[in-house]
C-alpha cells in the first residue's frame, strides 16, 4: 500500500489529505472536512486534471489572455501549451470566444476583450 499527502484546493479551507492507494486504486482518504475533498483526492491520485491559463499572440503583436473551458489531463499540459503557442489570433476578440476548438476535450477561450 502507498500513501500520498495532498492539500485540497477545492475550497479555501485547504484540508491536509492523506490518500492510501493500492494497484492504482484509492482505498482510503482522510483529513477532508467535506465530501468534495474526498472526490478531489481520488481524482488527483488516479486521473489528475488541470485548467490551463495562458496568452495567445495576436496578429498586431499584442497578447490576449485565454484558458481551457474544461480541465484536460495533466499529462497533456505541455502539448496543450504547444498548440496555444502556435496560434496567431486576428482581432477583435471578446470574452468567451472560442480561440481553438477541441484541445484534448476542451476549447481554448478568450478571457478578455481586445479590439
Secondary structure, 3 states (H helix, E strand, C coil): CEEEEEECCCCCCCCEEEEEEECCEEEEEECCCCHHHHHHHHHHHHCCEECCEEEEEECCCCEEEEEECCCEEHHHHHHHHHHHHCCEECCCECCCCEEEEEECCEEEEECCCEC
